[in-house]
Amino acid sequence: MTDPTPRERGRRRLPVLRYALWFLVAAVLALLVLVWTFGRAEMEEVTQGAEPYGTAFRLTDQNGAEVTEAALRSRPTALFFGFTHCPDVCPTTLYELSGYQKALKGEGKDLGIVFVTVDPERDTPEILKTYVGALSPDITAVTGTPDDVAAMLKGYGAYARKVPQGDDYTMDHTASVILLDRAGRFVGTIAYGENPETAKGKLERLVTL
C-alpha cells in the first residue's frame, strides 16, 4: 500500500479544517449572545430595582394644565432644561429631540419630551406654547413660579443661573438631556453636541426599557 501523496493528504484535511472553522464561528456567536443576554439582564435588574429619579413637583404646562412628577413616570422621557431666549443650545436640542421622537413614532415607539424652563419670569405658558408648537405637538413645556421651578430643578440635579447681559440677562444652565424610563428612573444622559448616532442609539434603547 502506497503512502498518500501531498495532494491527497491536503484533500483529507479540508473537511477537518472546514468543521473546525464552523465550530469556531459558532462558539464566537454563542459568546456574543451570552454577553448580550447577561448585559441586558443586568441593565433590567438595575433599572427595576432603582427608585424614580427626582422629587415631587407641581408646575404648569403650555396649556395651563397642572403638571406633576407623574408626567415623568408614564412613558420613556427625554427631560431637558432650557429657556426660550436661548440662542443656540435650547432650539438645537429641542429640534433634534423632536426629530428623534418623530422617527421613533414612525416605528411604533413612544418617546415623551418634557421641556422645563429655567427662566419662568419670561417664559409664560403662552410663550412656551408658541415656542414648542413649531417643533412638535407632543412636547410638554413646563413653567411655574420662580421658587417652584427652582425647587424642581434642584430635585432633578439641574443647574441654572441668571447672567446679567447689559440691560437684559441670559441664563446659564445644564445642557444635557436626562433620560428617564417609563417608571421615571434615571438611565443616562445625552450631552449637548453628542454624536447623532450615539444619541439615537440611547433613545432607541430607552424606549425598549
C-alpha positions in Angstrom: 0.0 0.0 0.0 1.5 3.3 -1.1 1.6 6.4 1.1 -0.9 9.1 0.1 0.5 11.9 -1.9 0.8 15.5 -0.5 -2.3 16.5 -2.6 -4.3 13.6 -1.2 -3.3 14.5 2.3 -4.4 18.1 1.7 -7.8 16.9 0.5 -8.3 14.8 3.6 -7.5 17.8 5.8 -10.0 20.1 4.1 -13.2 18.7 5.8 -11.4 18.8 9.2 -10.4 22.4 8.7 -13.9 23.3 7.5 -15.5 21.7 10.6 -13.0 23.4 12.9 -13.8 26.8 11.3 -17.6 26.3 11.6 -17.1 25.3 15.2 -15.1 28.5 15.9 -17.7 30.7 14.3 -20.5 29.0 16.3 -18.5 29.4 19.5 -18.0 33.2 18.9 -21.7 33.7 18.1 -22.7 31.8 21.2 -20.3 34.0 23.3 -21.8 37.2 21.8 -25.3 36.0 22.6 -24.4 35.3 26.2 -22.7 38.7 26.6 -25.8 40.5 25.1 -28.2 38.5 27.2 -26.4 38.9 30.5 -25.7 42.6 29.8 -29.4 43.3 29.1 -30.5 41.3 32.1 -28.1 43.2 34.3 -29.4 46.6 33.0 -33.0 45.5 33.6 -32.2 44.3 37.1 -30.5 47.7 37.9 -33.4 49.8 36.5 -36.1 47.6 38.1 -34.5 48.0 41.5 -34.0 51.7 41.3 -36.3 54.4 42.7 -37.9 57.0 40.5 -35.5 59.9 39.8 -36.1 63.4 41.2 -38.7 64.8 43.6 -42.3 65.7 43.6 -43.4 69.0 42.0 -46.4 70.9 40.8 -46.0 73.2 37.8 -47.9 74.3 34.8 -47.7 73.2 31.1 -48.1 75.3 28.0 -51.9 74.7 28.0 -52.3 76.0 31.6 -52.8 72.4 33.0 -51.1 71.2 36.1 -48.0 69.0 35.7 -46.6 66.8 38.4 -43.8 64.2 38.6 -46.4 61.7 37.2 -45.7 63.2 33.8 -42.2 61.7 34.0 -43.4 58.3 35.2 -45.8 57.2 32.5 -43.6 56.8 29.4 -39.9 56.9 28.4 -39.0 60.5 28.6 -36.2 62.9 27.5 -36.1 65.7 30.1 -34.5 69.0 29.1 -34.0 72.2 31.0 -33.7 75.5 29.0 -35.4 78.8 28.1 -37.0 80.4 25.0 -34.5 83.2 24.8 -31.6 80.7 24.5 -29.7 81.5 21.2 -28.5 78.0 20.3 -28.3 75.1 22.8 -32.1 75.0 23.5 -33.5 75.3 20.0 -30.9 72.9 18.6 -31.5 70.3 21.3 -35.3 70.5 21.1 -35.2 70.3 17.3 -33.0 67.2 17.4 -35.2 65.6 20.1 -38.4 66.3 18.1 -36.8 64.7 15.1 -35.8 61.5 17.0 -39.3 61.5 18.5 -41.0 61.6 15.1 -38.7 58.9 13.7 -39.5 56.6 16.7 -43.2 57.3 16.4 -43.0 56.1 12.8 -41.6 52.8 14.1 -44.5 52.5 16.6 -42.3 53.5 19.6 -43.3 56.1 22.2 -40.9 58.8 23.5 -42.0 61.8 25.6 -40.2 65.1 25.6 -40.5 67.4 28.6 -39.0 70.9 28.4 -38.8 72.8 31.7 -37.9 76.4 31.5 -35.2 77.8 33.7 -36.5 81.3 33.1 -40.1 81.3 34.4 -40.0 85.1 34.8 -40.2 85.4 31.0 -41.5 82.0 29.8 -45.2 82.1 30.4 -47.4 79.2 29.3 -48.4 81.2 26.2 -44.8 81.8 25.2 -43.9 78.2 25.7 -46.9 77.1 23.6 -45.7 79.1 20.7 -42.1 78.1 21.1 -42.6 74.3 21.2 -45.7 74.3 19.0 -43.5 74.9 16.0 -41.5 71.8 16.7 -43.9 69.1 17.8 -47.4 68.8 19.2 -46.0 66.1 21.6 -43.6 68.2 23.6 -44.7 69.1 27.1 -43.3 72.6 28.1 -43.3 73.4 31.8 -43.2 76.6 33.8 -44.3 77.9 37.2 -43.4 80.3 39.9 -39.6 81.0 40.2 -39.5 79.3 43.6 -41.4 76.2 42.4 -39.2 75.9 39.3 -36.0 76.3 41.3 -37.1 73.5 43.7 -37.9 71.2 40.8 -34.5 71.9 39.2 -32.7 71.2 42.4 -34.7 68.0 42.9 -33.6 66.8 39.4 -30.0 67.8 39.8 -30.2 70.6 37.2 -28.2 73.8 37.3 -29.4 77.3 36.3 -28.1 80.8 37.0 -29.1 84.2 35.7 -26.3 86.0 34.0 -26.5 89.8 33.5 -26.1 90.9 29.9 -26.2 94.7 29.6 -29.7 95.9 30.4 -31.0 92.4 30.0 -29.9 88.9 31.1 -29.4 85.4 29.8 -29.4 82.0 31.6 -26.6 79.6 32.2 -28.0 76.1 32.6 -27.5 72.4 32.4 -27.3 71.5 28.7 -27.5 67.7 28.9 -30.8 65.8 28.3 -31.8 63.5 31.1 -33.2 60.1 30.1 -35.9 58.5 32.2 -37.5 55.1 31.7 -41.3 54.6 31.8 -41.2 54.4 35.6 -39.3 57.6 35.9 -36.0 56.0 36.7 -32.7 57.6 35.6 -31.0 55.6 32.8 -28.5 58.1 31.4 -27.9 61.4 29.6 -27.3 62.9 26.1 -24.7 65.6 26.1 -25.1 68.7 24.0 -23.4 68.1 20.7 -23.2 64.3 21.2 -22.7 62.2 18.1 -26.2 61.8 16.5 -25.8 58.1 16.0 -24.9 57.7 19.7 -27.8 59.8 20.8 -30.2 57.9 18.5 -28.9 54.6 19.9 -29.5 55.8 23.5 -33.1 56.8 22.7 -33.8 53.6 20.9 -32.6 51.6 23.9 -34.6 53.9 26.2 -37.9 53.2 24.6 -37.4 49.4 25.0 -36.8 49.5 28.8 
